[in-house]
């Protein structure tokens, strides 16, 4: 009796582990002088490129072969649905043996099964047939993933490995390297930062891309200097700071506050002041105490003492004083009295 059913059940139990590599299942059936025999050989998928654990930068492949008259192979079977009879299998495509690249589904290699079939007819007219299937009853090998890259070294020098997708459906591929994350650059006055291999414009950012200011308040405050003398004018310097084209600019201007009629004078620690004219240099006058005052540097200074008084900036002579006049008057009076006395005496003698 054919042992096909037993072998299929054995194959299902053996393949359910998913941990084997190469495997080989066979089946034979003899009827009279006719014996049919078939076997199928396959393996757990292998990566034909760079392998990182269960990730394959390349493709997963299997090597399949058989013995018999017909060979069949199909993908993503989740049950032993192919049916065999004396003419072969139905429900699975015919195929040829050899190395097969497994097709992908959501980034994972598809599961596969293979079936062999054999028919033999003896010279006496006896005939027999047998069949055998083996493989993996799974939609995909979910534990295996095909990616375009796993790390940057899998890409060209001007590319990097971009990893996207979920934990069960990776979509990793080499993409053109635009920039390095965290890299910064200026586009005019706009500041840009590299994020996820793309330049992200951050707009105008203070202290980036030569941006000194965005508003007047970003620039130094306006300034007005202490007042100072310039010639006979009281001046002050005003500095107007403003923001223009993201740069702080200063305009400095001197302004006349007051024009002095005589002289401007700087005062240490304070503003300048106007000095009024007091006197002309070299001019003299008398002080209240009767001494001479001399004008120098627009101020009166003591120049000399006058013992007999001062008049119109000049010391008086003793001979112009009242004392001298009284002396003279007194002397004249005495002389007149003397003359009168002498006249009287002379008159008396004549009598």
Secondary structure, DSSP 4 states (H G I P E B T S, - for coil): ---HHHHHHHHHHHHTT---SEEEEEEEEEETTEEEEEEEEEES-EESSEEETTEEES-EEEEEEEESSEEEEEES-SS---EEETTEEESS-B---EEEEPPEETTEEBPEEEEEEEEEE-TTS-EEEEEEEEE---SB-TT-EEES-SSGGGS-TTEEEEEEE-SSSEEEEEEE----TT-EEEETTEEEEEETTEEEE----TTSTT---SSGGGSPPPEEPPPEEETTEEEEEEEEEEEETTEEEEEEEEEEEEE-SSEEE--TTS--EEE-----TT-EEE-TTS-EEEEETTEEEEEE--TT-EETTEEPPGGGSHHHHHHHHHHHHHHHHHHHHHHHHHHHHH-
